[in-house]
């Protein structure tokens, strides 16, 4: 018995795009949350269609698997290797 995932609806896509925090750093694909927040309805609809098609064929963009690692200085610490923490910058669309 197979279970299929229902397609993403336009409203689900719109809601998901608005859930991202604004003004965060972009991922490896260069797409920012600010850009996603300001998509018009036509572009959101096209994005929904593309994602549903890619999901159905199980061929998501490989860049969504990629993350850029950067080091962030811990708050109130002096610069030094022990005071840095790594973060992974991933695609917002891949989330």
N, C-alpha and C positions, 0 to 999 in steps of 0.2 A: 504494500500500500504506500503510495507516495503522497506527500503533502506539498501542495504548491503554496507559495507565498502570494497573497493578493497584490496586484499592482499598487504602486504609490499613487495616491490621488493628488490633484492640484492643491487642494487645501492642506493636505498633510505636508506637501513640499513647502508651501508658503509658511506654514507654522514652524517647520523644522529650520528653515532658513532664518527666521526671526528669533529663534532660540539661541543662536550663537551670540556671544558677547561681542559688542562692537569694539573696534580699535585694538584688536589683538594682532599679533604678527602673522603674516601669511605663511602657508606651508610650502612644500617643495614645488607646487604647481603655480605659485605666485598669486593665487586668488585670495583676496582678503574678505573678512566677514563684512566689512563696510560695503564692498561691492555686492555681496550676496543679499544684504539687507535692502539694497536699492534696485534690485532686478524688477523690471516691469512684468506685467502679467504674461505677455507673449513669451518673453525669455524664460520665465519660470515654467510656463507650460512646455516649452521646447526642452528645457532641462529635465523636467519630469518624464517626458517621452524618451529621451536619451537614456536616462537612468533605468527606467523600466525595461527598455530593450536590452541594455547591457546586463542587467540583473537576470533577465529571463535566459539569456545566452551564457550566463556565468563568465562573462569577459569584462571584468571591471578594469579600468585603466591602471596600468602598472605603476604609474606615478603615485597612486593612492597607497601603495605598499611602501613607498619610500618616505624616509624621515630625515630631516636635516638636524644634526645634533649640534647644539651650541652650549657654551658654558656661561652660567650666570653667577655673579658674585652674591654670596649670601648677605642678607641685610646686616648692616652695622659691623662688617668685617673688613679687615685690610686685605689687599690683593695678595693672594697666595694660593697654591694648588689645593690646600686643605679647605679653603673657604669658597671653592667653586662647586657648583652643582650642575650636572648635565640636564638639559631638557631636550625633548624631541619635538620638532616642528613638523606636523603632518598636515596633509590636505584637509581643508574644512569640508569639502564635498565628500571625501572618503569617510568622514565621520558619520 
